[in-house]
Amino acid sequence: MVNDEGGDPPCWAHVVDSSFSDESEHAPSHTSSHTPTPRIKRIYESASDTDGRRILVDRLWPRGVSKAEALLDEWFRDVAPSNDLRHWFGHDPAKWDEFCSRYRSELADNKALNSLVEECMKGTTTLLFAAHDVEHNNAVVLRDVLSELIGLET
């Protein structure tokens, strides 16, 4: 897959790191072609009946959102980028490709990722994030990694 400008593939199109092979402790115990691709959505958008399980994937609680308003099923803060990576990235699109690479490396060693894969295997899942930029944030990378792990196309 190439980007719209005909250059290199976008960071999320790269093959999942070899540490996600079937032998990995992070690999899901089963896959399903009927599992829908995880969706992503800003937490500030209204909840919808089509969201399925609503899972916050940010390390920090989003400003101005009460826990009651969030209508969360889970908060997987441990799959979010490390504080160091978050601060380094600073939502700078010029750092996007390197952010994707570094975040995927963190996810390769992340023990909480398998639990999130299992949650996604249960059915429709929406990954919630607070960033203003809907194209350059951790939920985009995480959605694509999850889709690759459960054998779905993004």
C-alpha positions as CSV (number, residue, x, y, z in Angstrom):
1,M,0.0,0.0,0.0
2,V,1.4,3.4,-0.8
3,N,0.3,6.8,0.4
4,D,-1.7,9.2,-1.8
5,E,1.5,10.9,-3.0
6,G,2.9,7.6,-4.3
7,G,5.8,7.4,-1.8
8,D,6.6,5.0,0.9
9,P,3.8,3.1,2.6
10,P,2.2,4.9,5.6
11,C,3.6,3.7,9.0
12,W,0.5,1.7,9.8
13,A,0.9,-0.4,6.7
14,H,4.2,-2.0,7.8
15,V,4.1,-5.6,8.8
16,V,3.7,-6.2,12.5
17,D,7.0,-6.7,14.3
18,S,8.1,-10.3,14.3
19,S,7.6,-10.4,18.1
20,F,3.9,-10.7,17.3
21,S,4.3,-14.1,15.6
22,D,2.0,-16.9,16.6
23,E,4.5,-18.1,19.1
24,S,4.5,-14.8,20.9
25,E,2.9,-14.6,24.3
26,H,1.1,-11.5,23.0
27,A,-0.6,-13.3,20.0
28,P,-4.3,-13.8,20.4
29,S,-5.4,-17.4,21.1
30,H,-7.8,-17.4,18.1
31,T,-8.7,-15.3,15.1
32,S,-11.9,-14.7,13.4
33,S,-12.7,-13.3,10.0
34,H,-16.1,-12.2,11.4
35,T,-14.6,-9.9,14.0
36,P,-15.2,-6.3,12.9
37,T,-12.2,-4.0,12.5
38,P,-11.8,-1.9,15.7
39,R,-13.1,1.7,15.1
40,I,-11.5,4.9,16.4
41,K,-13.4,7.9,17.7
42,R,-12.7,11.1,19.7
43,I,-14.0,10.7,23.2
44,Y,-15.6,14.1,22.8
45,E,-18.0,12.8,20.2
46,S,-21.3,11.5,21.4
47,A,-21.7,7.8,22.2
48,S,-23.6,5.8,19.6
49,D,-25.4,2.5,19.6
50,T,-23.0,1.4,16.9
51,D,-19.9,1.9,19.0
52,G,-20.1,-1.5,20.6
53,R,-17.6,-1.7,23.4
54,R,-16.1,1.7,24.2
55,I,-12.5,1.5,25.3
56,L,-10.3,4.5,26.2
57,V,-6.8,4.0,25.0
58,D,-5.1,7.2,26.3
59,R,-2.7,7.2,29.2
60,L,-4.3,10.3,30.7
61,W,-7.9,11.0,31.4
62,P,-9.3,13.4,28.8
63,R,-9.9,17.0,30.0
64,G,-13.5,18.1,30.5
65,V,-15.0,14.6,30.3
66,S,-16.6,13.0,33.4
67,K,-16.5,9.3,33.9
68,A,-20.3,9.2,33.6
69,E,-20.3,11.1,30.3
70,A,-17.6,8.9,28.8
71,L,-19.8,5.8,28.9
72,L,-16.7,3.6,28.9
73,D,-16.6,-0.2,29.1
74,E,-12.8,-0.2,29.8
75,W,-9.8,2.1,30.1
76,F,-6.7,0.4,28.7
77,R,-4.2,3.1,29.8
78,D,-1.4,0.5,29.8
79,V,-1.5,0.2,26.0
80,A,-1.1,3.9,25.4
81,P,2.4,5.2,24.4
82,S,4.8,5.8,27.3
83,N,5.0,9.2,28.8
84,D,8.4,9.7,27.2
85,L,7.1,8.8,23.7
86,R,4.0,11.0,24.2
87,H,6.1,14.0,25.2
88,W,8.6,13.4,22.4
89,F,5.8,13.2,19.7
90,G,3.8,16.1,20.9
91,H,1.3,15.5,18.1
92,D,3.7,16.8,15.6
93,P,2.8,15.3,12.2
94,A,6.4,15.7,11.0
95,K,7.3,13.1,13.7
96,W,4.5,10.7,12.7
97,D,6.4,7.9,10.9
98,E,9.0,7.7,13.7
99,F,6.2,7.8,16.3
100,C,4.5,4.9,14.6
101,S,7.8,2.9,14.7
102,R,8.6,3.7,18.3
103,Y,5.0,3.0,19.4
104,R,4.9,-0.3,17.6
105,S,8.2,-1.2,19.4
106,E,6.5,-0.4,22.7
107,L,3.5,-2.5,21.9
108,A,5.6,-5.5,21.0
109,D,6.6,-5.7,24.6
110,N,3.3,-4.7,26.1
111,K,1.6,-7.4,28.2
112,A,-1.7,-5.5,28.3
113,L,-2.0,-5.7,24.5
114,N,-3.2,-9.3,24.5
115,S,-6.1,-8.4,26.8
116,L,-7.1,-5.7,24.4
117,V,-7.0,-8.1,21.5
118,E,-9.3,-10.4,23.4
119,E,-11.7,-7.6,24.1
120,C,-11.7,-6.7,20.4
121,M,-12.4,-10.4,19.5
122,K,-15.7,-10.2,21.4
123,G,-17.3,-7.9,18.8
124,T,-17.6,-4.3,17.7
125,T,-15.1,-2.2,19.5
126,T,-14.5,1.6,19.4
127,L,-11.1,2.8,20.6
128,L,-11.5,6.3,22.2
129,F,-8.9,9.0,22.2
130,A,-8.7,12.7,23.1
131,A,-6.3,14.1,20.5
132,H,-7.5,16.8,18.2
133,D,-5.7,15.3,15.2
134,V,-7.8,12.3,14.1
135,E,-5.1,11.0,11.6
136,H,-2.0,11.3,13.8
137,N,-2.6,9.8,17.2
138,N,-2.0,6.6,19.1
139,A,-5.4,5.1,18.4
140,V,-4.7,5.0,14.7
141,V,-1.6,2.9,15.2
142,L,-3.3,0.8,17.9
143,R,-6.3,0.1,15.7
144,D,-4.0,-1.1,12.9
145,V,-1.9,-3.2,15.1
146,L,-5.0,-4.8,16.6
147,S,-6.4,-5.5,13.1
148,E,-3.2,-7.1,12.1
149,L,-3.1,-9.3,15.2
150,I,-6.6,-10.6,14.7
151,G,-6.1,-11.0,11.0
152,L,-8.3,-8.2,9.6
153,E,-7.7,-5.7,6.8
154,T,-7.5,-2.0,7.7
